[in-house]
Amino acid sequence: MSVTALCGGVGGAKLALGLYRTLPRGGLTVIVNTGDDFTHLGLRVCPDIDTVLYTLADLANPEQGWGRRDETWTMMRVLESLGARPGSDWATATSRCTSCERGNSPGALRCPRSSVVSNRVSGSRPISCR
């Protein structure tokens, strides 16, 4: 027997897990929603695909139903300490140096005219090469 399931989110992940446990090996095909995918800080995020994969691999956070179990969120705290904000995309933004007015390449931490690292990371806000 072979089953194809359409799913997304926590409910779809639980459905896929139940089907996976009851069907013979190789008997399940899962087509997962990609309508909620987005780019955040220069990375493509596919929340429904992640949720289904983490659930099937027994890696999902059981309290939330999404995300990874024992996730530390350390990377997000570090990015926020450097100036990244939820909803921003500083990794692909182009900024202008406040000292020399030259444009920086996407995600640059340095002014193109200087070897000195800027004092803050920013998306649309200006940075300085000092």
Protein Blocks (a to p, Z undefined) as FASTA:
>chain_A
ZZddddedjklmmmmmmmmmmmcehiaccdddfklgcceehiacdfklmmmmmmmnopac
fknopajehiaklmmmmmmmnopaehiafklpccddfklopacdehiabdfkbcbdcfbd
cfkbccdeZZ
